[in-house]
Amino acid sequence: MSAILIARNPALQRLQDEGYVLRVEAAPNGTFLFIEQVPYVNSKAKVRRGTLVTKLELSGDLVAAPVVDHQMWIIGEHPCDHRGQILEKIRHSDCTDFGDGLVVDHGFSAKLHGGQQYPDYYVKITQYVTILQSPAQQLEPGITARVHQPFVPDETLASVFRYPDTATSRNGTGVASSRLAKQRVAIIGVGGTGGYVLDFVAKTHAAEIHLFDGDVFENHSAFRAPGAASREELEKRPSKVEYFANLYSRMRHKVQPHPYYITLENVGELDEFDFVFVCVDSPAAREVILKPLLAKGVPFADTGMSIQKAPDGSLMGQVRTTVATPERNDHLGRYVSFADGGDVNDVYAADIQVAEMNALNALMAVVAWKKRCGYFLDQMGEHHSVYTIGTHSLVRAEEKT
């Protein structure tokens, strides 16, 4: 990623050509540019070298110009003048943890004259390098950050995304995002609710997303799924999992389609997942899936929806999310039925188009997963929640004690 991204951006390429040592890292905590071997003076009036760090603002692989964020950070001691006095004019913060192992020691704030934005990253980097290395040059004339170190492209940078994630570094949620990075997730059923689960999970750094469904993606599927399928795509009659895998593989790697149903013969494929989203509407299929997951101690969120017609023709009903974990699962039988012959008035099974309810059901399940991983704060530890349309109420149950 470093070689490709630098080559596509004149400002970064110019820095490299002039001898600055650059490194780009794209990880769950965001995308950052590192400028290594930058000379500065420490509090003992000794010359040292450190690494400057800046967030990269990107559109695809193209860096922003002008650059909105004027801040930078250093991995090293706080830079000082040639007498060892801290450069207070640019001092901003100390010890910032961006997550995923990136901890910087000090932060700086140095704007251009008049508070103008930096026109590009070349101007921003050279401005900060000049501020830090000028005192060092008073003590060691000729020392410079332009060391012309041979550039070795780092093609091992691991990211599940096909283009850098700049949102995480911009909003400072790297610590939380990195907690999702090793998750291997399965989604059973990618009809209405499962498709939205995928939409939400695909935008995290989850390591792998596996889709299980034996259905074909047809016209009615398009009206309860995220995105907008074309007529040409529908005429090909792809399986649901292949349609969604192709769609989300435009954005990220490791969306794996499994074009078949989960049965007693293959349910063991779910044993090694970190979390399973169960989005099926058949009680018999649910029993085949949930009981083995419980036996193997695999955490999961089971989703469910019941929609009926009110006397005036409007729709009413509920959306349910029930979570089971190795630590807490004795409540499952109170809320999840494995019996056939449900409510004869339930119109959801007839492919009714309630995409917003599917999205809400998926949202509740994904939030529960993110709470379990530590991305969201979990103060109540609820393992069951129900949203009722008519009263616009959300009720939680099975809370931690």
QUIRAFEN-V478838 format. One record per helix or strand of 2 or more residues. SS is the DSSP state (~ for helix, > for strand). FROM is the first residue (numbers start at 1). TO is the last residue. Records with the same first field share a line. If there is no record, write none. Layout:
SS = FROM-TO  FROM-TO
This chain:
~ = 2-7  10-17  88-90  113-115  121-139  167-171  174-178  192-201  219-222  231-235  240-248  267-270  283-296  332-335  348-350  355-373
> = 21-27  30-41  47-55  58-59  62-63  71-75  91-99  102-109  184-188  208-212  255-258  275-278  300-309  315-324  384-388  393-397
